[in-house]
């Protein structure tokens, strides 16, 4: 009976639910758990490392507009330059860009030159108008016949130009020519007065006639004036005298 009980006890200890068997099973379970969690731990560590790598990479884009970068990439990804760069043809890309840059520079230079030329042409036209008006006024004061004013204008243009102040002056060897007083620039009025002798046909016929001596009437009824008296006059007075008198020696 006792032996049978002992044997039965021994048998029960050998069962899976027995003492040693239970310990063995617990160890096996723990081993299985450890094996399973080891994979999870490895996966978790890999995920953490990947997350950190992504965070580090994201720092490089701080302050950049992602949508703008995408738009830039979309424009650039199919460009010929990118293809050349991928093929290692960096010099060719640089040469192409340099040619494009120089073409733009030349385009801008030409536009600036054209604008400057247009401005110079406009200024020249304006200056010519101012000079012509000054000469016409002098011709009118000198009594030039209306039909001879254009001739006087064309001739005076050859001798006069405008200074920096817009005044008509006569230049010789780069220097301003002064009038009889030695202080004022030679004026269109003085120039017109000289034309009384060299271009008598510019002036009304009343300026011509025979000399009666001194200042008086000519044969045709026009007044005459001695040159000595005429030379004493200023430019404006000479112009007026030339319009009404015939200058004689």
C-alpha positions in Angstrom: 0.0 0.0 0.0 2.7 2.3 1.0 4.8 1.3 -2.0 2.0 1.9 -4.2 1.5 5.3 -2.7 5.1 6.2 -3.2 5.0 5.0 -6.7 2.0 7.0 -7.3 3.7 10.1 -5.8 6.7 9.6 -7.9 4.6 9.2 -10.9 2.9 12.5 -10.2 6.2 14.3 -9.8 7.1 13.2 -13.2 4.0 14.6 -14.7 4.1 17.9 -16.5 2.3 19.6 -13.7 4.8 18.3 -11.3 7.6 20.3 -9.6 10.6 19.7 -12.0 8.4 19.7 -15.0 6.7 22.9 -14.2 10.1 24.6 -13.7 11.3 23.3 -17.1 8.1 24.5 -18.8 8.4 28.0 -17.2 11.9 28.3 -18.5 10.8 27.2 -22.0 8.1 29.8 -21.9 10.5 32.5 -20.8 12.9 31.5 -23.5 10.1 31.7 -26.1 9.0 35.1 -24.8 12.6 36.4 -24.8 13.0 35.2 -28.4 9.8 36.9 -29.4 10.6 40.1 -27.6 14.1 40.2 -28.9 12.8 40.6 -32.4 10.5 43.3 -31.3 13.3 45.1 -29.4 15.5 45.0 -32.5 12.7 46.3 -34.6 11.9 49.0 -32.1 15.6 50.0 -32.0 15.7 50.1 -35.8 12.6 52.3 -35.9 14.1 54.7 -33.3 17.3 54.9 -35.3 15.4 55.6 -38.6 13.3 58.2 -36.8 16.4 59.9 -35.5 17.9 59.9 -39.0 14.8 61.4 -40.5 14.8 64.1 -37.8 18.4 64.9 -38.5 17.7 65.1 -42.2 14.7 67.3 -41.6 17.0 69.8 -39.9 18.7 70.5 -43.2 15.4 71.8 -44.5 14.7 74.3 -41.7 13.5 77.6 -43.1 12.9 76.1 -46.6 9.6 76.1 -48.4 8.9 72.5 -49.3 6.4 73.3 -51.9 8.8 75.7 -53.5 11.5 73.0 -53.5 9.0 70.6 -55.1 8.2 73.1 -57.8 11.9 73.8 -58.5 12.5 70.1 -58.7 9.6 69.6 -61.1 11.1 72.3 -63.4 14.6 71.1 -63.2 14.3 67.3 -63.2 13.9 67.0 -66.9 16.2 69.8 -67.9 19.1 69.2 -70.2 21.6 70.7 -67.7 20.6 68.1 -65.2 21.1 65.4 -67.7 24.6 66.7 -68.6 25.5 67.0 -64.9 24.5 63.4 -64.4 26.7 62.4 -67.3 29.6 64.3 -65.7 29.6 67.1 -68.3 30.0 69.9 -65.8 32.2 72.1 -68.1 29.6 71.9 -70.9 26.9 73.1 -68.4 29.1 76.0 -67.3 29.8 77.0 -70.9 26.2 76.9 -71.8 25.3 79.1 -68.8 28.1 81.5 -69.5 26.9 81.9 -73.1 23.4 82.5 -71.9 24.7 85.1 -69.3 26.8 86.9 -71.9 23.8 86.9 -74.3 21.7 88.6 -71.7 24.4 91.1 -70.9 24.7 91.9 -74.6 20.9 92.3 -74.9 20.9 94.7 -71.9 23.9 96.6 -73.3 22.2 97.1 -76.7 18.9 98.2 -75.1 20.8 100.7 -73.0 22.8 101.9 -76.1 19.6 102.3 -78.1 17.9 104.2 -75.3 20.9 106.5 -75.1 21.0 107.0 -78.8 17.3 107.9 -78.8 17.9 110.4 -76.0 20.9 111.9 -77.8 18.8 112.3 -81.0 16.0 113.9 -79.1 18.4 116.3 -77.3 20.2 117.1 -80.6 16.8 117.9 -82.2 15.9 120.1 -79.4 19.3 121.9 -79.4 19.0 122.5 -83.1 15.6 124.0 -82.6 16.9 126.4 -79.9 19.8 127.4 -82.2 17.5 128.0 -85.2 15.2 130.1 -83.1 18.2 132.3 -82.0 19.4 132.7 -85.5 15.9 133.5 -86.9 15.5 136.1 -84.2 18.8 137.7 -85.1 17.9 137.7 -88.8 14.6 139.3 -88.0 16.3 142.0 -85.9 18.8 142.6 -88.8 16.0 143.1 -91.2 16.8 140.1 -93.4 14.1 139.7 -96.0 11.6 137.0 -95.1 12.4 135.0 -98.3 16.1 135.1 -97.3 15.8 134.0 -93.7 16.1 130.3 -94.6 19.4 131.0 -96.5 20.7 133.0 -93.5 19.6 130.1 -91.2 21.5 127.5 -93.2 24.6 129.7 -93.4 24.6 130.5 -89.7 24.2 126.9 -88.7 27.7 126.3 -90.1 29.2 128.9 -87.7 27.2 128.5 -84.5 26.6 125.9 -81.9 25.0 126.0 -78.4 27.2 126.2 -75.3 26.4 124.4 -72.0 24.0 127.2 -71.1 22.1 126.9 -74.3 23.5 130.2 -75.8 24.6 130.4 -79.5 28.3 130.7 -79.7 31.0 130.5 -82.5 33.8 128.1 -81.8 37.3 128.1 -83.3 40.0 125.5 -82.4 37.8 124.5 -79.4 37.7 128.0 -78.1 34.8 130.4 -77.9 35.1 133.3 -80.4 34.5 136.7 -78.7 32.8 139.7 -80.2 34.1 143.2 -80.8 34.0 144.1 -77.1 36.4 141.2 -76.3 34.1 140.1 -73.4 30.9 138.7 -74.9 30.8 135.7 -77.3 30.5 136.6 -80.9 26.7 136.6 -81.4 24.3 135.9 -84.3 23.5 139.7 -84.3 27.1 140.5 -85.1 27.2 137.8 -87.6 24.1 139.2 -89.3 25.6 142.7 -89.3 28.6 141.4 -91.2 26.3 139.8 -93.8 25.1 143.3 -94.9 28.2 143.5 -97.0 28.8 139.9 -98.0 25.1 139.0 -98.6 23.4 142.3 -99.6 20.6 140.4 -101.4 19.4 139.1 -98.0 18.3 142.6 -97.1 15.5 144.8 -98.5 16.3 146.8 -101.6 16.0 150.0 -99.6 19.5 149.2 -98.2 21.1 149.7 -101.6 21.6 153.0 -103.5 24.2 155.5 -104.4 26.3 157.1 -101.7 25.4 160.7 -100.9 28.1 161.0 -98.2 27.6 160.9 -94.5 24.2 159.7 -93.3 21.4 160.6 -95.7 19.3 159.4 -98.6 20.6 157.3 -101.4 19.6 157.5 -105.0 16.9 154.9 -104.4 15.6 156.7 -101.3 17.4 154.4 -98.8 19.5 155.8 -96.0 23.2 155.5 -95.9 25.7 155.3 -93.0 29.4 155.7 -92.9 31.3 152.6 -91.9 33.1 154.4 -89.2 29.8 155.3 -87.6 28.5 151.8 -88.2 31.5 150.2 -86.5 30.9 152.2 -83.4 27.5 150.6 -82.9 26.8 147.5 -80.8 25.7 144.3 -82.3 22.0 145.0 -81.9 22.3 148.6 -83.2 24.3 147.3 -86.2 21.5 144.9 -87.0 18.9 147.6 -86.8 21.1 150.0 -88.9 21.7 147.3 -91.5 18.0 146.9 -91.9 17.4 150.6 -92.6 20.8 151.9 -94.0 23.3 151.2 -96.7 26.7 151.0 -95.1 29.3 153.0 -97.2 33.0 153.7 -96.7 
